[in-house]
Amino acid sequence: MILITGASRGIGKFLMQKFSEKGEQVQGTYFSTSPGESHMDVFSKVDISNYSEVSEWVNRVCGPNEKIILLNCAGGNYNATAHKADIKKWTEVIGINLTGTFNVIKSVLPLMREKGFGRIINFSSIVAQKGIPGTSAYAASKAGLWGLTKSIAAENARKGITINNLNLGYFDIGMITEVPQEMLAFIKKEIPTGELGNPDNIFNAVNFLIESDYINGTSINMNAGLY
């Protein structure tokens, strides 16, 4: 069973489609963007910042004997320089990207530990590695995933569970579509290849981590040499 949060748009939607085409059993969450009525059998509306909603979803869609793979794709963003930031909006980003990710991990860990198998893949960002004005909330939330991952890896490695991060650069999918063309041109100039990444690279990396049992507690940079 592959669980994908934030599966109705961006990278989550892309991975949902790829694994469905591969014949995998997949369940996804959405919140603000509906996947459409024709897909509701594999989607659930879940606010991942609410632990009770997350726990109910996990217990409903996961059978007791299933091997679980969790892809934490759900995320939110808020752009503002720190001295002008709205505290409520800033905190909401942390609540989704960091606390929300933890809520889902906490909900699946008992099932993974009982089964003696689990794969957890979080999606971090180059924004947390390369200072970009206006992104303090997003950068802080994504940087927090690194410490979270290392701690959970150490706690669960003997139970056949791995947890890793993919630190994504700029791919031709997801939030990049909201970037103004002038800024997009600047970003491309900074990338050594001069191009945005093909999302298939993300799918390949996810499959690699699913199949690997000795890569644990680490972060893999996927940014074409930008950092």
Secondary structure, 3 states (H helix, E strand, C coil): CEEEECCCCHHHHHHHHHHHHCCCCEEEEECCCCCCHHHCCCEEECCCCCHHHHHHHHHHHCCCCCCCEEEECCCCCCCECHHHCCHHHHHHHHHHHHHHHHHHHHHHHHHHHHHCCEEEEEEEEHHHCCCCCCEHHHHHHHHHHHHHHHHHHHHHHHHCEEEEEEEECCECCHHHHHCCHHHHHHHHHHCCCCCCECCHHHHHHHHHHHHCCCCCCCEEEECCCCC
